[in-house]
Amino acid sequence: MQEDDIKLKKIDYSVVIPVYCNETSLKILYQTIQTDVVLQNISKSYEMIFIDDGSFDASFAVLLELKKQDPEHVKIIKFTRNFGQVAAVLAGYQKARGDCIINISADLQDPPRLINEMLHAHFNEHFDIVICHRQSRDESFFRKFSSGVFYTLMKKLSFPDMPKGGFDLFLMSRRVKDQILLNNESNPFIQGKILWTGFTKKWIPYDRERRKSGTSKWTFSKKIKYLIDGVMGYSFLPLRLMSLVGMCISILGFTYALVILFSKIFGDIPVQGWAPLMIVILILSGIQMLMLGIIGEYLWRALDQIRQRPMYIIEKIVD
């Protein structure tokens, strides 16, 4: 069957699963989806798209075993190297043929059984977007704290409807997916893209489970980068804040100039010496460097967009 024919053959739902060093959980995840989802929706056609995002363990070998076991429903996309989770899910969206697309992590922290509620909300209640948001998470204090700070800032700065616990497990209709793929950003923020579309949404709360095997590759530095992507891509607040800080400093400088003038007129001796001068220089220099850094972030993103480099490179597709 030619690739064009495959694209024409639509199915009910596609499950997109980014994979990065998840060799110990892949078989369990596949079997759980079969038991908790597929067998509960036998009237619906489906596919599972696994994207190997440059794993350095045996993840790809495990995926090949799953493909051999279930060649009709399992599709594998292998990247040449690690391009990141966002690139992986977008590659999955490009290849997905489902009437709706479900995004789920490979680490089993998000229960696959929630997919049943999501499918019901889409096919029976006609929601274009169904989001399972975390109301609690069985993780370390540091991960809870850092994630809380991340999503709180995102909610305040860019997306008022962002849930406090964030979300990674969600369903989108085909037309939502098409809109997301039309917007070819170089540094995308997937959750932001979904909320930005404005289509009808249903929220499903759940408790995120403890990771059953392996260690998370979602490091603190990646969270910071993703936070910057969300703020820079969907908010002009940093630039507005720069203007506000500049205005405040100007007012303070003008006020201080008036204090010096009146002190001179009435004979008082203004503050003198090396220390006050250095304090003012260091504070102003620090603020200027921060502002230059913010401007640099916007300029780099504009340059990155203009270059139009591919977000990922596919080594092979096993279909």
C-alpha positions in Angstrom: 0.0 0.0 0.0 1.4 3.4 -1.0 1.9 6.2 1.6 -0.8 8.3 -0.1 -3.3 5.4 0.3 -2.4 5.1 4.0 -3.1 8.8 4.6 -6.5 8.4 2.9 -7.4 5.6 5.2 -8.6 7.5 8.3 -9.2 5.8 11.7 -11.0 6.7 14.8 -8.1 7.6 17.2 -4.3 7.8 17.1 -2.3 7.5 20.3 1.0 9.4 20.0 3.8 8.3 22.4 7.2 10.1 22.6 9.9 7.7 23.7 13.2 8.6 25.2 15.0 5.8 27.1 11.8 4.1 28.2 12.8 0.5 27.5 11.5 -0.8 30.9 8.0 0.6 30.5 7.1 0.3 26.8 5.8 -3.3 26.9 3.7 -2.6 30.0 2.4 0.6 28.5 1.4 -1.2 25.3 -0.4 -4.0 27.2 -2.1 -1.5 29.5 -3.5 0.4 26.5 -4.7 -2.8 24.9 -6.4 -4.0 28.1 -7.7 -0.7 29.5 -8.6 1.1 26.3 -8.7 -0.9 23.1 -10.8 -3.8 24.6 -13.1 -1.2 26.0 -13.6 0.5 22.6 -13.7 -2.5 20.3 -16.0 -0.7 17.8 -13.3 2.0 17.2 -10.2 1.7 14.9 -6.9 2.9 16.3 -3.2 3.2 15.9 -0.3 3.6 18.2 2.6 5.9 17.0 5.8 5.6 19.0 8.5 8.2 18.3 12.0 7.2 19.4 13.6 10.5 20.2 17.2 9.4 20.0 17.1 6.9 22.8 20.5 5.4 23.8 19.1 2.4 25.6 17.2 -0.6 24.1 13.9 1.3 23.5 14.0 0.9 19.7 14.6 -2.8 20.0 11.6 -3.1 22.3 9.5 -1.1 19.8 10.5 -3.4 17.0 9.3 -6.3 19.1 5.9 -4.6 19.6 5.7 -3.9 15.9 6.4 -7.6 15.2 3.7 -8.5 17.7 1.1 -6.1 16.4 2.1 -4.9 12.9 -1.4 -3.6 12.0 -1.6 -1.0 14.8 1.9 -0.1 15.8 3.9 2.5 13.9 7.5 3.6 14.8 9.3 6.8 13.9 13.0 6.9 14.7 14.9 10.2 14.9 18.6 10.5 14.0 19.2 12.0 17.5 17.5 13.5 20.5 15.5 16.5 19.3 13.3 16.8 22.3 9.8 15.8 23.4 8.0 18.6 21.6 9.6 17.7 18.3 8.7 14.0 18.9 5.0 14.7 19.5 4.8 17.0 16.4 6.3 14.3 14.3 3.7 11.9 15.6 0.9 14.5 14.8 2.2 14.7 11.2 1.8 11.0 10.7 -1.4 10.5 12.7 -4.5 9.4 10.7 -7.0 9.4 13.5 -10.2 11.5 13.8 -8.7 12.5 17.1 -5.2 12.3 18.5 -4.2 11.4 22.1 -0.9 12.5 23.6 0.4 10.3 26.4 3.8 9.9 28.0 5.7 6.5 27.9 6.6 6.5 31.7 3.1 5.2 32.9 2.7 8.1 35.3 -0.5 9.2 33.4 -3.0 6.3 33.6 -4.0 5.1 30.1 -7.5 4.3 31.4 -8.3 8.0 31.3 -8.3 7.7 27.5 -11.8 6.1 27.7 -13.2 9.3 29.3 -11.4 11.4 26.7 -12.8 9.3 23.8 -16.3 9.5 25.2 -16.0 13.3 25.6 -14.9 13.7 22.0 -17.2 11.2 20.2 -20.3 11.5 22.3 -20.1 15.1 23.8 -18.3 16.5 20.7 -15.5 18.3 22.5 -12.5 19.3 20.3 -10.1 19.3 23.1 -10.1 17.1 26.2 -7.4 17.8 28.8 -6.5 15.6 31.8 -5.0 17.9 34.3 -3.0 16.9 37.4 -4.6 17.8 40.7 -1.9 16.0 42.6 1.4 14.2 41.9 3.2 11.4 43.7 6.7 12.8 43.3 9.5 14.3 45.3 9.1 17.7 47.0 11.6 19.3 44.5 9.7 18.1 41.5 6.4 19.2 43.0 7.8 22.6 43.9 9.5 23.3 40.5 6.5 22.1 38.5 4.2 24.3 40.7 6.4 27.3 40.1 6.6 26.6 36.4 2.8 26.3 35.8 2.0 29.2 38.2 4.2 31.5 36.2 2.8 30.2 32.9 -0.7 30.8 34.2 0.1 34.4 35.4 2.2 35.4 32.4 0.7 33.7 29.3 -2.3 31.4 29.8 -5.0 32.3 32.4 -6.7 28.9 31.8 -3.6 26.9 32.4 -4.3 24.4 35.2 -2.1 24.8 38.3 -0.8 21.2 37.9 -0.2 21.4 34.2 -1.1 18.7 31.7 0.6 16.2 29.4 -2.2 13.8 28.7 -4.8 15.3 26.3 -6.9 14.6 23.2 -7.4 16.9 20.3 -9.6 16.6 17.2 -8.3 16.5 13.7 -9.1 20.2 13.1 -7.2 21.2 16.2 -4.2 19.2 15.1 -4.3 20.8 11.6 -4.3 24.3 13.2 -1.3 23.4 15.4 0.7 22.0 12.5 -0.1 25.1 10.4 1.7 27.3 13.0 5.3 26.3 12.2 7.2 27.8 15.2 10.8 27.1 15.8 10.5 26.9 19.6 6.9 25.7 20.2 5.1 25.3 23.5 2.6 22.5 22.9 0.3 23.1 25.8 0.2 26.8 24.8 -0.6 25.9 21.2 -3.6 23.9 22.3 -5.0 26.5 24.7 -4.4 29.2 22.1 -6.7 27.6 19.5 -9.7 28.5 21.6 -11.7 25.3 20.6 -14.2 23.8 23.1 -12.4 22.1 26.0 -13.3 19.6 28.6 -11.2 19.2 31.8 -10.7 15.9 33.6 -8.8 16.0 36.9 -6.7 13.1 38.0 -3.9 12.1 40.4 -0.5 11.6 38.7 1.1 8.3 39.8 4.7 7.7 40.9 7.1 6.7 38.1 7.3 2.9 38.2 10.7 2.5 36.5 13.7 4.5 35.2 14.4 8.1 35.9 12.8 11.2 34.5 14.8 13.0 31.7 12.7 16.1 32.2 15.5 18.1 33.9 15.3 21.4 35.6 17.2 23.1 32.8 14.6 21.7 30.3 11.8 23.1 32.4 13.5 26.5 32.4 13.9 26.4 28.6 10.3 25.3 28.1 9.1 28.1 30.5 11.0 30.7 28.4 9.4 29.2 25.2 5.9 29.6 26.7 6.5 33.2 27.9 8.4 34.5 24.9 6.1 32.9 22.4 2.8 34.0 23.8 3.4 37.1 26.0 4.9 40.6 25.5 5.2 41.0 29.2 9.0 40.8 29.3 9.3 43.8 26.9 6.5 45.7 28.7 8.4 45.0 32.0 11.6 46.4 30.6 9.8 49.7 29.7 8.3 49.8 33.2 11.6 49.3 34.9 13.2 51.9 32.7 10.5 54.4 33.6 10.8 53.7 37.3 14.6 54.1 37.2 14.1 57.4 35.3 11.7 58.7 38.0 14.1 57.6 40.7 17.0 59.4 38.9 15.0 62.6 38.5 13.9 62.5 42.2 17.5 62.0 43.3 18.6 64.9 41.1 16.0 67.1 42.9 17.2 65.9 46.3 20.8 66.9 45.3 19.6 70.3 44.0 17.7 71.2 47.2 20.5 69.9 49.3 22.9 72.2 47.5 20.5 75.2 47.8 19.9 74.8 51.5 23.5 74.0 52.3 23.2 70.4 53.2 26.1 68.1 52.1 24.8 65.3 49.8 25.9 61.7 50.1 29.5 61.5 48.9 32.1 58.8 48.4 33.0 55.8 46.3 30.6 53.2 47.7 27.3 55.0 46.8 28.6 55.6 43.2 29.6 51.9 42.8 26.2 50.7 44.1 24.4 52.8 41.6 26.6 51.7 38.7 26.3 48.0 39.6 22.5 48.2 39.9 22.1 50.0 36.7 24.6 47.8 34.8 22.8 44.7 36.1 19.4 46.0 34.9 20.8 46.9 31.5 22.4 43.4 31.1 19.1 41.8 32.1 17.3 43.9 29.5 19.8 43.1 26.8 19.4 39.4 27.6 15.6 39.6 27.2 16.1 41.5 23.8 18.7 38.8 22.9 16.2 36.0 23.5 13.6 37.6 21.2 16.3 38.3 18.5 17.6 34.7 18.7 14.1 33.3 18.3 13.4 35.6 15.4 16.7 34.4 13.8 15.9 30.7 14.5 12.5 31.2 12.9 13.9 32.8 9.8 16.4 30.0 9.3 13.6 27.5 8.9 15.7 24.6 10.0 13.7 21.3 10.3 12.6 20.7 13.9 13.6 17.0 13.6 15.2 14.6 11.2 13.6 11.1 10.8 16.1 8.3 10.3 13.4 5.7 9.5 9.7 4.9 9.7 8.6 1.4 10.5 5.1 1.1 9.1 
